[in-house]
C-alpha cells in the first residue's frame, strides 16, 4: 500500500476481501467503504461472467475512484486528475 499511496496523484487506497472485509486502507480512504467496494466489483463481474474481472472507474471533475478485483482481493485507488 505504501508504494501505491506514493504514486503520483494518488490520495487514498482500500483493499478488501471477497466478503467485503477491509484488509487495509491508507491515505484519504475510509475502511467503511469496504463492503460497497466489494459489492460493486461483484455486480460488475456479473455483466460478463466469462471475462476477466472489469476495471470500474467512477469520476467527477477533480478525482476518480478505480476499482479492480484480482483473485480474492479487490482494490480501490483514489486519484486526482
N, C-alpha and C positions, 0 to 999 in steps of 0.2 A: 504494500500500500504506500510505503514511503516513496518508492520510485514513481508511482502513478501521480501522487499528490504533488510531486516536484516537477511534473511535466508542465510545459507552457500552457497557460490559460486554464489549468485545472484548479478548481477551488474546493472540490469535495469528491468522495467516493464511498460507496457502501457495497459490501459483499454479503450475500445471503445464501442459505442452502435451499434445497428444493421444496422445503416446507415453509420457507419464509423466515427462518430463524436468522438473526443478524450474526454474521461471522466476524464483522469488523466494520468500522466507519471511521473516516478521517476527514479533517477539514470541516467545511460548512455543509455537512450532510448528516441527516438525522437517522439514527438507528430505528426510529419509529416508522420510517417508510419501508422497512424491510419486507413486510408482508405484502404490500401493494406492488413492490418491485417484482417479487416472485410471481404474483398473480398476473401481472401484465405480461411477463415473459411466458408463462404457461398459456395464456389465452392467445397470444400472438403465434406461438408454435403450433397451435391447433389449426391455423389457417392453411398451412401446407405441411401436414404431419410427416410426409416422406422426405422433406428437405432438411437441410441444416437449420438449427435454430436461428431465427432472424435477428438482425440488429434493429432495435427500436430507438427512434430519436424523437424527443419532444423538444421543441424550441420556441423561443419568443424573440423579441428584438435584440436582447442582450446576452442571453445564455441558452444552453441546451443541456439536456439530460440524455445520455446514451446508455441503453440497457442491452446487455447481451448475456446469454447463458453459454457456459462451457462445461459440459458434463453435468454434475450436480450443483455447481456453483453458478450463481448469477451475479453479475456486477453492474453497478450503475455509476457512471462517471459524470460529474457536473463540471461544465466548462463555460467560459465566457467566449464570445465570438472574437 
